[in-house]
C-alpha cells in the first residue's frame, strides 16, 4: 500500500522569512520550497570569470553584475530563484522593501551542471522569458568549451547561437562587448570529476 506524503505549501512571506536565516539557499515555486544544490569548482570559476570580464560601464552606460547570492523574483510564475550571474542596466529594481531581491535583469547567465542542465534550458528559461527587461540568456557548459546564447528579438522571438570552439569570442547582443571563451574558461580543468 502506497503512503501519500502531504506536500507543505508556503506563502512567499514564509519563504522569505525562512530564507533569511537558512544555512543553504532554496528556490520558491508557487508555494513549494526547493533546496538548491551546491556548486563545483569549475562552476564557480566560470561564474567568477564572467563577472570579472564584464565592465562596470560600456559606452557610458552603467551596468551591475550580480552573483548567485542575489535573488530574482519572477511575479508571473510566483518564483524566487538565484541565477548564477545577472547583468542589470542602469539601476537594480528591487522587490519589496529590502535590497536582496531584484526584478530587472537584462542578461542572465547560468553555468550548466548535470543536475540542473534540463531545468535551466526548459522551465527556468520559460520563467525568465516572462521578465520585461530580460533580453539575453547565456548557458555555459562547465565540462567543455560550449556556450548557448539566446537573444530576444523585437517581436518576442528568441534567436539561438552556439559557441563551440575555445578560440571563439562570445559576442553579446544587448551590449557592445566581446569575451574570448578562453577567458571565460580560464583555470577551468575539464578532467575534474565533478557534479
HUPE-V892243 format. One record per pair of residues at least 12 apart in sequence whose C-alpha atoms are under 8 Angstrom apart, sorted by sequence separation. I is the first residue (numbers start at 1). GAP is how many residues later the second one is. D is the distance in whole Angstrom. If there is no record, write none. Layout:
i->I gap->GAP d->D
i->I gap->GAP d->D
This chain:
i->24 gap->12 d->8
i->70 gap->12 d->6
i->71 gap->12 d->7
i->92 gap->12 d->7
i->137 gap->12 d->6
i->138 gap->12 d->7
i->148 gap->12 d->7
i->149 gap->12 d->5
i->168 gap->12 d->6
i->169 gap->12 d->6
i->15 gap->13 d->7
i->69 gap->13 d->7
i->70 gap->13 d->8
i->92 gap->13 d->8
i->136 gap->13 d->7
i->137 gap->13 d->5
i->148 gap->13 d->6
i->149 gap->13 d->6
i->167 gap->13 d->7
i->168 gap->13 d->6
i->51 gap->14 d->6
i->68 gap->14 d->5
i->136 gap->14 d->6
i->137 gap->14 d->7
i->148 gap->14 d->5
i->149 gap->14 d->8
i->166 gap->14 d->8
i->167 gap->14 d->7
i->51 gap->15 d->8
i->68 gap->15 d->5
i->136 gap->15 d->5
i->147 gap->15 d->6
i->148 gap->15 d->6
i->166 gap->15 d->6
i->167 gap->15 d->7
i->12 gap->16 d->8
i->51 gap->16 d->8
i->67 gap->16 d->7
i->68 gap->16 d->4
i->88 gap->16 d->6
i->89 gap->16 d->7
i->135 gap->16 d->6
i->136 gap->16 d->6
i->146 gap->16 d->7
i->147 gap->16 d->5
i->165 gap->16 d->8
i->166 gap->16 d->6
i->67 gap->17 d->6
i->68 gap->17 d->6
i->88 gap->17 d->5
i->89 gap->17 d->6
i->135 gap->17 d->5
i->146 gap->17 d->6
i->147 gap->17 d->7
i->12 gap->18 d->8
i->15 gap->18 d->7
i->67 gap->18 d->5
i->87 gap->18 d->6
i->88 gap->18 d->5
i->121 gap->18 d->8
i->145 gap->18 d->8
i->146 gap->18 d->5
i->12 gap->19 d->7
i->66 gap->19 d->6
i->67 gap->19 d->7
i->86 gap->19 d->6
i->87 gap->19 d->6
i->88 gap->19 d->7
i->120 gap->19 d->8
i->145 gap->19 d->6
i->146 gap->19 d->7
i->11 gap->20 d->6
i->47 gap->20 d->8
i->65 gap->20 d->7
i->66 gap->20 d->5
i->86 gap->20 d->7
i->87 gap->20 d->5
i->145 gap->20 d->6
i->10 gap->21 d->5
i->65 gap->21 d->6
i->66 gap->21 d->6
i->86 gap->21 d->6
i->87 gap->21 d->6
i->145 gap->21 d->6
i->9 gap->22 d->5
i->10 gap->22 d->6
i->64 gap->22 d->8
i->65 gap->22 d->5
i->66 gap->22 d->8
i->73 gap->22 d->7
i->86 gap->22 d->5
i->151 gap->22 d->7
i->9 gap->23 d->5
i->10 gap->23 d->7
i->64 gap->23 d->6
i->65 gap->23 d->7
i->85 gap->23 d->6
i->86 gap->23 d->6
i->151 gap->23 d->8
i->8 gap->24 d->7
i->9 gap->24 d->8
i->63 gap->24 d->7
i->64 gap->24 d->5
i->84 gap->24 d->8
i->85 gap->24 d->5
i->63 gap->25 d->6
i->64 gap->25 d->7
i->83 gap->25 d->7
i->84 gap->25 d->6
i->85 gap->25 d->7
i->63 gap->26 d->5
i->64 gap->26 d->7
i->83 gap->26 d->7
i->84 gap->26 d->5
i->108 gap->26 d->8
i->62 gap->27 d->6
i->63 gap->27 d->6
i->64 gap->27 d->7
i->83 gap->27 d->6
i->84 gap->27 d->7
i->104 gap->27 d->7
i->106 gap->27 d->5
i->107 gap->27 d->6
i->112 gap->27 d->6
i->61 gap->28 d->8
i->62 gap->28 d->5
i->63 gap->28 d->8
i->64 gap->28 d->8
i->73 gap->28 d->6
i->103 gap->28 d->8
i->104 gap->28 d->7
i->105 gap->28 d->6
i->106 gap->28 d->4
i->107 gap->28 d->6
i->108 gap->28 d->7
i->109 gap->28 d->6
i->110 gap->28 d->6
i->111 gap->28 d->6
i->112 gap->28 d->6
i->113 gap->28 d->7
i->61 gap->29 d->7
i->62 gap->29 d->8
i->71 gap->29 d->6
i->72 gap->29 d->5
i->73 gap->29 d->6
i->74 gap->29 d->7
i->104 gap->29 d->5
i->105 gap->29 d->5
i->106 gap->29 d->5
i->107 gap->29 d->5
i->108 gap->29 d->5
i->109 gap->29 d->5
i->110 gap->29 d->5
i->111 gap->29 d->5
i->112 gap->29 d->5
i->113 gap->29 d->7
i->70 gap->30 d->6
i->71 gap->30 d->5
i->72 gap->30 d->5
i->73 gap->30 d->5
i->104 gap->30 d->7
i->106 gap->30 d->7
i->107 gap->30 d->6
i->108 gap->30 d->6
i->109 gap->30 d->6
i->110 gap->30 d->6
i->111 gap->30 d->6
i->112 gap->30 d->6
i->70 gap->31 d->6
i->71 gap->31 d->6
i->72 gap->31 d->6
i->107 gap->31 d->8
i->109 gap->31 d->7
i->111 gap->31 d->6
i->70 gap->32 d->7
i->51 gap->34 d->7
i->145 gap->36 d->7
i->47 gap->37 d->7
i->136 gap->37 d->7
i->47 gap->38 d->7
i->136 gap->38 d->7
i->135 gap->39 d->7
i->145 gap->40 d->8
i->144 gap->46 d->6
i->30 gap->47 d->7
i->143 gap->47 d->5
i->29 gap->48 d->7
i->30 gap->48 d->5
i->79 gap->48 d->8
i->142 gap->48 d->8
i->29 gap->49 d->6
i->30 gap->49 d->6
i->28 gap->50 d->8
i->29 gap->50 d->5
i->77 gap->50 d->7
i->28 gap->51 d->5
i->29 gap->51 d->7
i->76 gap->51 d->8
i->27 gap->52 d->7
i->28 gap->52 d->5
i->27 gap->53 d->6
i->28 gap->53 d->7
i->74 gap->53 d->7
i->27 gap->54 d->5
i->74 gap->54 d->7
i->76 gap->54 d->7
i->26 gap->55 d->8
i->27 gap->55 d->7
i->74 gap->56 d->7
i->74 gap->57 d->7
i->47 gap->64 d->7
i->46 gap->65 d->7
i->107 gap->67 d->8
i->43 gap->68 d->6
i->106 gap->68 d->8
i->43 gap->69 d->8
i->43 gap->70 d->8
i->115 gap->80 d->8
i->114 gap->81 d->7
i->113 gap->82 d->7
i->46 gap->96 d->7
i->43 gap->99 d->6
i->42 gap->100 d->6
i->58 gap->117 d->7
i->59 gap->117 d->8
i->58 gap->118 d->7
i->58 gap->119 d->8
i->53 gap->126 d->7
i->53 gap->130 d->8
i->53 gap->131 d->8
i->49 gap->134 d->7
i->50 gap->134 d->6
i->49 gap->135 d->5
i->49 gap->136 d->7
i->49 gap->137 d->7
i->46 gap->138 d->6
i->46 gap->139 d->6
i->45 gap->140 d->8
i->46 gap->140 d->8
i->45 gap->141 d->8
i->45 gap->142 d->7
i->46 gap->142 d->7
i->45 gap->143 d->7
i->42 gap->146 d->5
i->42 gap->147 d->7
i->42 gap->148 d->8
i->40 gap->154 d->6
i->40 gap->155 d->7
